[in-house]
Amino acid sequence: MAAAVASSEDETQPKSPTISFINSQKGKQLLIANEYIFKLNKTTTTTKYWKCVV
């Protein structure tokens, strides 16, 4: 009989996105998250809003 072994990486928990930043040709900041590109749409004192670039 085979014994079940608990994995250290639980499949039910979402994985953290891979995040990086680059600059556009116009010098604007772009966010790359899980192979999607976002541009900075709006900034407040506490929050940055990103919009998907398609």
C-alpha positions in Angstrom: 0.0 0.0 0.0 1.4 3.4 -1.0 1.5 6.1 1.6 0.3 9.6 0.8 2.9 12.3 1.2 1.9 15.9 2.0 3.3 18.4 -0.5 4.9 21.6 0.7 3.2 23.4 -2.2 -0.6 23.0 -1.7 -2.5 23.1 -5.1 -5.5 24.8 -3.5 -3.6 28.0 -2.7 -3.1 30.5 -5.6 0.4 31.1 -6.8 1.9 34.5 -6.4 2.1 36.4 -9.7 5.5 37.1 -11.2 5.8 40.9 -11.3 8.3 43.1 -13.0 8.5 46.7 -14.3 9.8 48.1 -17.6 9.7 51.5 -19.3 7.8 52.2 -22.5 9.3 53.9 -25.4 7.8 57.1 -24.1 9.4 56.6 -20.7 6.2 55.6 -18.9 6.3 52.8 -16.3 4.7 49.5 -17.4 3.9 46.6 -15.1 4.3 43.0 -16.2 2.3 40.4 -14.2 1.9 36.8 -15.4 2.8 37.7 -19.0 0.2 40.5 -19.1 1.3 44.2 -19.5 -0.4 47.0 -17.6 0.1 50.8 -17.9 -0.3 53.2 -14.9 -3.8 54.6 -15.4 -4.3 56.7 -12.2 -2.5 57.5 -9.0 -3.9 58.7 -5.6 -2.0 59.3 -2.4 -2.5 55.6 -1.4 -3.3 53.7 -4.5 -2.1 53.1 -8.1 -4.6 51.9 -10.7 -3.2 49.8 -13.6 -5.0 49.3 -16.9 -4.4 46.2 -19.1 -2.7 47.0 -22.4 -4.1 44.7 -25.2 
